[in-house]
Amino acid sequence: MFRHPDLNNINGAKNDFQNKIDQSIRYFQVPNMNDKEDVLDNLMRKIAEQKEPEVHQTKVRKLFYTVSSVAAVGLILFALYFFFAFETYTGGSQQASNVFYLPDNSRIILTEGTTLKYSKITYNRNVRLKGEAYFEVKSGDGFYVDSRQGTVAVLGTRFRVNDEASSLTVQCYEGIVGVHYADQKIKIAEGMLLKGEENKIVVTDGKGKGYPDFARFNFSCKNQNLNEIWPEIEQYFGVDITCKSTSKNKSFTGSISAGNINDVLDIICTSMKLDYTIDENGHVTLTSRN
């Protein structure tokens, strides 16, 4: 038999559900905000605290960092190239510190403050000079001295170059030197001096085969042991000295002013009664005079 629903039970359930809703509303806690403006301000603050999308910025920054890195590496390589590719000599205040040797063993003497530069990677007997220097060039292919005022070309000789702010002086002590100055080319022989100034060249007598004062070995001592003198001569002239004489422990008193190793040895050996020989490698051997 069909039975009708119990309306009393249904109404009771509905009342019980309604009571629960009312109770939930009654005890519901609204967030602690004063009004709508506070809620809006709080929302805007939270939005402002959020990080902006970095998709495009990241790409830009990556590109910037890449370009910067490449540029930095380029600058470093450029600096390293000039640091390692070129050798620069600078004249000092002591005579021994002004003597230098190029890769082909050519000997140069600089005045104080003079600079000379050459390429270590592709050395082709071409140097750059600023100031005054004395050269003893080994025989070989052309040797070139570039300066602010002109170029000096030689094959193997002794000469002096003084590159000043407004003039060029070249003095030849041995051999032949070619000079290119102010679109003019001229050769000067041993004993001649060239002066280029205001685009004009004047050639005069250069006082023969002497040495400039700054290129002379000047030494003076009193009762100094020979073993203490040899190292200074070796350093200045780039030679090795071996003394096989019993006089090697003797002392020397005197003054020396000479431009080449032979003159220096002549002065010392004459007073010390020594003989010397110099081989093709620049090694000096001293022996007692018979």
C-alpha positions, 0 to 999 in steps of 0.5 A: 500500500502506498504511504504518504510522506510524514509531513511533520518529519519533513517540516522538522528537518527543514526547521533544523536546517534553517536553524543551523544556517542562522547559527552559522551566520550569527557566528561568522567572523568578518575580516578585521577591516574598517571599511571598503577603502581599507580593503581596497588599500590592502588589495592594492598594497599586495598587488604592488608587492608582487614582482613584475613579469620578467619575461621581456626584462630577462631577455633584455638583461641576458642580451645586455649581459652577453654584449657586456661580457663580449665587450669585456673579454674583447678589452681584456684580450686587447690589453693582453695583446699590447701587454704581451705583443710589444716590448718597451725599454725605458732609460733610467738614471744609472748607466748600466740600466740603460743598456738593452739588447734586441732579439737579433742581439743588436745593442742599444743605449738609451738616455734617461726617460727615452723609450723604445718599443718593438713587436715581440710577436713579429720582430722584423728589426723595426723599432719605435723610438721616442727620445735619444738612443745609441745603436750598434746594429748587427749585420743583416736585413734592413734595420729601421728606427721610426720616430715622430720626426722621421725614419732611419734605415741601416744595414749594420752600423753604429749611429745615434738618433735624437728624436725631439719634439720639433727636430731630428738628429742622426749621427753616423759613427760607422757604416752608412745610414739612410734618413727619411725626413719631411719627404726627403731621403738622404744618406749619411756616411761615417763621421757625418751628422744630420740635423732635420728641423722645420722641414729642412736638412743640414749635414755637417761633420759629426766629429769622426768615430767617437761615441756619445757621452751617454754611450760611454762606460764611465767607471772610477775606483780605488783599490777595488778587487777585479772580481767586483769590476768584471760583473759591471763590464759584463752587464754593460757590454753584454759579454762573459768574462773568465779570468784564468790569471793569478792576478784575478784577486788583485785590486785596480785603481783608475778611471775608465771612459770608453765606448767599446769593450776593447778599450775598457779591457786595454786600460785594465789589462795594461795595468794588471799585466793581463792578456785577453781574447774575445771569441765570436760569441762575445766570451772574454778570456783573461790570462797572465801576460808572459 
